[in-house]
C-alpha cells in the first residue's frame, strides 16, 4: 500500500508540474494579459492624393475599466517614408499634457495625460470610461512604384498591442481609376470589404492581442507622383511573395495540427504498446516467509527503487547484516568495526557485505566511525570528504551496476527508453517552434498556424516533461516474473507491518526476526515494522526480544546519521547520490507601414 501511495504521489507531482508548465505557457503565449482598459473599436482612414502624399486619421477607442492616468501610442515607419504634421486630439477626456517620447520623420511615440499629477488617477464610472484618441498625420513615400506596378501597403493595426481589438474599420480613398488587386494579411480577420467608386471599405473581426493586420493594394501599372517611393522590383516579385504567403498558410496550418495530434496520441500509443502489465495469478494477502534469497540491496533496487539507483535502505540493510554477523556494532555515537574482511565467514556474508565492511574499516579510526563528529572532520578536510564520498558511492555503483545486468529478466524498458527519447524530441520541438516560428513572426500573419504551433509548444513542453520524468513502469512494464517478484515482496511487506498478521504467524526464532528487520530496512518500512515488532514483543513479555528491539532502534538511528552524512557530502561536492536595396521596400508579409502599438496607464 505504501509503495502504491509513493507511486501515486510521484505521478501526482509529475502531472502537477506538467499542468503547471502547460498553463504557464498558455498564459505567456495565448492568454490575453489583464489590464486597465479594453479596445472596443478603432477606425483608420487613408486619403491618398494624386501626388502620393497620404493623409491618415486614426480613431482608437479605449474603454477604461480601472483607475487610469492616460494613454500611450507609438508607430514606426520604414526609413524611406516621412511623417509630417502629427496632430493629437481626444474625445471623452480632457488632455492635461502630451509627452513626446519620440517625434522623428520615421517614429512617433507619445503619451497623453488626463491628470495634472502622476500621483493622481481617474476612477472610471460604472461600465468604464470611453475615450477616443484621434491622431492625424501625413505620409510621404507610402505609395511605392516598381518597374511595372504600384502598391499601397499599410498596416492599420500593429502587433504591439497587449489587448485584443473588437472591431477595426478601414477606409481608403484613392485618386486613380486604375485596376488593382487586394491582398489581406491575414485574410481570416476580414469580416467584409467592398469597393465603392474609388474608395475601399474594410471591416475586420476581433483581432487578438499581439496580432497585426495589413493589406496590400497592388495596381497593375506604375503611377507617377511627387511623393512616391521608387523600387527596382517587378509585379512578379510581389506575386511571388503573396504566393509564398499563401503556401505557408496551406502548409503550416495543417502541419501544426498534425504535429499536435501526434504529440497528443504518441504517449497513449506508447503506453498501449509497451506499458500495460502482464496478468499474473497471485492472490495471497501476506507472505509469512522471506519470498526470495536475494541480497536486501538487490531487493531495494528492484522493489523499492524500480531499478533506480539504490538508496539508504540498501546500505542500511547491508550494515545490519554486518551487525548481525558481529563484524560491526551499532552504538549511540557511531559504528564500531569489530572485524577485518579476512576475519569474517564468507559463506555467511554476501560479497556486497564484505565489500562494505572493507570500506567501513578504511573509513574508521582504530575501528571507530564517529557519526556525530565525522561531519565536522569532513568539512575541515576536502580530501577526507572526497575519500568518504567515493568509497560509499563505489559500493552503491556496484550494486546498481549488478542489478542493471539482470534488469531484462524483471523489467521491459523499451517503452520507457522511447518515452525518454520522445520526451527530449518534444522539448526540442517546443524550443524550435518558438524560436523558428513564433519569435521570428513566421506564423504571425497565419492565425490558425500561429495558434496551432503555440499549442504544439504548450503540449510538447508539458507532455515532454511528463515523459522525461515519469517512472520506468508507466511506459515500460514488468515481466511476468518481475511482477510476481514484486507482488510477493509487497505481500511480505504487508505481513511485517501488520500486527494482526504477525500475531497469527509469528517468526519461530530470533534469527528470523533479524532477517525480517534487514528486509524491512531494504523495503523502506523499517520504522513501521519496528512499531509492530515492539507491540508484539511487549505482548509476549520476552526480555531477549525486547533487547533486540532496542538494538534495532539504535541501529536505525546510526544508519540514518550515516546516510544523511553521505547525502550532505554528495550535495556539497555538487554531485547527486541518485544520479539538456539598403533602404528596403514594403515587400514581405508583415512589412506593411504603420501599425505600431500602444496601451493605457
Buried (B, 14 or more C-beta within 10 A) or exposed (E): EBBEEEBEEBBEEBEEBBEEBBEEBBEEBBEEEEBBBBBBBBBBBBBBBEEBBBBBBBBBBBBBBEEBBBBBBBBBBBEBBBBEEBEBEBEBBEEBEEEEEEEEBBBBBBBBBBBEEEEEBBEBEEEBBBBBBBBBBBBBBBBBBBEEBBBBBBBBBBBBBBBBBBBBBBBBBBBBEEEBBBBBBBBEBBEEBEEEEEEBBBBBBEBBBBBBBBBBBBBEEBBEBEBBBBBEBEBEBBBEBBEEBBEBBEEBBEBBBEBBEBBEEBBEEBBEEBBEEEEBEEEEEBBBEBBBEBBBBBBBBBBBBBBBBBBBBBBBBBBBBBBBBEBBBBBEEBBBBBBEBEEBEEEEBBEBBBBBBBBBBEBBEEBEBBBEEBBEEBEEEEEBBEBBBBBBBEBBBBBBEBBEEBBEEBBBBEBBEBBBEBBBBBBEBBEBBBEEBBEEEBBBBBBBBBBBBBBBBBBBBBBBBBBBBBBBBBBBBBBEEBBBBBBBBBBBBBBBBBEEBBEEEEBEEEEEBBBBBBBBBBBBBBEBBBEBBBEBBEEEEBEEBBEBBEBBBBBBEBBBBBBEBBBBBBEEBEEEBEEEEEEEBBBEBBBBBBBBBBBBB
